Amino acid sequence: MTEFENWASSPRTITQDESLAFEAPLLQQACETWTAVANGTIPPRSAFSARLVKSFVGNLLIFERLDADDYLIRLMGTRVSNVLGEMQGTTLRQSLPADAAERWKFVLNAVLVGHKPLRIVTLVDISDLQFLEAELFLAPLCNDQGQKTMVFTVAIFHSGIAKSRSVDDLVIKT
């Protein structure tokens, strides 16, 4: 697990967890689905039918790298768009503030360069949603030509941020 402080000029801490130890069962399910389809390779986007992703399609995003500087948001599930606003069909640069777009680009590039899935945990830093924590599963995908240009992402949002889930750690005792 790696923590990035002031990552891409952000005051937020972003945790990158290669162990894929998800708190949200839905993310674990998405990871298991991707792993089964991948079968030791990087699967094509076309391998994921609507039936296969049905249980988490509302939380699903698919990003496609356009060039070294931007990604297209090819798919944005309704649960994600209800939280962040509709961005499907736009690029990161069109939809997000510059610093947020840079952070997303950094993470998406890390997934494509690393050729393996990641778990990311961070606070949401757009649209006045700083009270939300996001837990994400990200994994590389190939396009129809076999090039690794897409990132399969499933996002869950939690409110009420705390480093610990223990009540004793949350209550200040005097």
C-alpha positions in Angstrom: 0.0 0.0 0.0 1.4 3.4 -1.0 0.2 6.8 0.2 0.7 9.9 -1.9 0.8 13.2 -0.1 0.2 16.3 -2.1 -0.3 14.0 -5.1 -0.4 16.1 -8.3 -0.8 19.3 -6.2 -3.7 17.9 -4.1 -4.1 18.5 -0.4 -5.7 15.0 -0.3 -4.1 11.8 0.7 -4.6 9.1 -1.9 -3.9 5.5 -1.0 -2.9 3.0 -3.7 -3.4 -0.6 -2.5 -2.1 -3.4 -4.7 -3.3 -6.0 -2.3 -6.9 -5.3 -3.5 -8.3 -5.6 0.1 -11.6 -4.0 -0.6 -14.0 -2.8 2.1 -17.0 -2.7 -0.2 -18.3 -6.1 -1.3 -19.4 -4.7 -4.6 -15.8 -3.8 -5.4 -14.6 -7.3 -4.5 -17.3 -8.7 -6.8 -16.1 -6.4 -9.6 -12.5 -7.5 -9.0 -13.5 -11.2 -9.1 -15.4 -10.6 -12.4 -12.5 -8.8 -14.0 -10.1 -11.5 -12.8 -12.2 -14.3 -14.2 -12.6 -12.7 -17.6 -8.9 -11.7 -17.7 -7.7 -15.3 -17.0 -4.1 -14.1 -16.6 -4.3 -11.6 -19.5 -5.6 -8.1 -20.0 -9.1 -8.6 -21.4 -10.7 -6.6 -24.2 -13.6 -4.3 -23.3 -15.8 -6.3 -25.5 -15.5 -9.3 -23.2 -17.7 -7.5 -20.6 -21.3 -7.9 -21.5 -24.1 -6.0 -19.8 -25.2 -9.3 -18.2 -21.7 -9.8 -16.8 -21.5 -6.3 -15.2 -25.2 -6.0 -14.3 -24.7 -6.0 -10.5 -22.3 -3.1 -10.6 -23.1 -1.3 -13.9 -24.4 1.8 -12.0 -20.9 2.1 -10.3 -18.9 1.4 -13.5 -16.8 3.8 -15.4 -14.7 3.1 -18.5 -11.9 5.5 -19.5 -10.1 5.4 -22.8 -6.7 7.1 -23.3 -6.9 9.5 -26.2 -3.3 10.6 -26.0 -0.6 11.2 -23.4 -2.6 14.1 -21.9 -6.2 13.1 -21.8 -8.8 10.4 -21.3 -12.3 10.0 -22.7 -15.0 9.0 -20.2 -16.6 6.4 -22.4 -19.0 5.1 -19.8 -20.3 6.5 -16.5 -22.8 4.5 -14.5 -25.8 6.3 -13.1 -24.7 5.9 -9.5 -21.5 7.6 -10.2 -23.1 10.4 -12.3 -25.7 11.0 -9.6 -22.8 11.8 -7.2 -20.3 13.5 -9.5 -22.5 14.9 -12.2 -22.9 13.5 -15.8 -19.5 13.4 -17.6 -20.0 10.5 -20.0 -18.7 11.3 -23.5 -16.4 14.1 -22.3 -12.7 14.1 -21.5 -11.1 14.6 -18.1 -9.9 18.0 -19.2 -13.4 19.1 -20.2 -15.1 17.8 -17.1 -12.8 18.3 -14.2 -10.7 21.1 -12.7 -7.1 20.9 -13.9 -5.7 19.5 -10.7 -8.4 16.8 -10.4 -7.9 15.9 -14.1 -4.2 15.6 -13.5 -4.7 13.2 -10.5 -7.1 11.0 -12.5 -4.7 10.9 -15.4 -1.9 9.9 -13.1 -3.9 7.0 -11.6 -5.2 5.8 -15.0 -1.7 5.9 -16.4 -0.4 3.9 -13.5 -3.0 1.2 -14.2 -2.1 0.9 -17.9 1.6 1.1 -17.3 1.5 -1.4 -14.4 -0.7 -3.9 -16.4 -2.5 -4.9 -13.2 -5.5 -3.9 -11.1 -5.4 -1.4 -8.2 -7.5 -0.3 -5.3 -7.5 3.4 -4.7 -9.0 5.2 -1.6 -9.2 9.0 -1.5 -11.5 11.9 -0.6 -13.6 13.3 -3.3 -12.1 16.7 -4.2 -14.6 18.0 -6.8 -18.1 19.6 -6.8 -18.0 20.5 -3.1 -18.1 16.8 -2.2 -15.1 16.9 0.3 -17.2 14.9 2.8 -17.2 11.8 0.6 -14.5 9.1 0.5 -14.2 7.1 -2.7 -13.0 3.5 -2.9 -12.2 2.4 -6.4 -11.3 -0.8 -8.3 -9.3 0.0 -11.4 -8.0 -2.5 -14.0 -6.6 -2.3 -17.5 -8.5 -3.2 -20.6 -7.6 -3.6 -24.3 -9.4 -2.1 -27.2 -10.5 -4.2 -30.2 -7.0 -4.0 -31.7 -5.4 -5.5 -28.5 -3.8 -2.2 -27.3 -4.0 -1.4 -23.6 -5.9 1.9 -23.8 -8.8 1.5 -21.5 -9.4 1.4 -17.7 -12.2 -0.5 -16.1 -13.2 1.3 -13.0 -15.8 0.6 -10.3 -16.4 3.3 -7.7 -18.1 3.3 -4.3 -18.7 6.5 -2.2 -18.9 6.6 1.6 -19.8 9.6 3.7 -18.4 10.5 7.1 -14.6 10.1 6.8 -12.5 8.6 9.5 -9.1 7.0 9.6 -10.6 4.3 12.0 -14.0 2.7 12.1 -13.6 2.1 15.9 -15.9 4.3 18.0 -13.1 4.6 20.6 -10.8 6.2 18.0 -13.5 8.7 16.9 -14.5 10.0 20.4 -12.2 12.5 22.0 -11.9 11.6 25.7 -11.2 14.4 28.2 
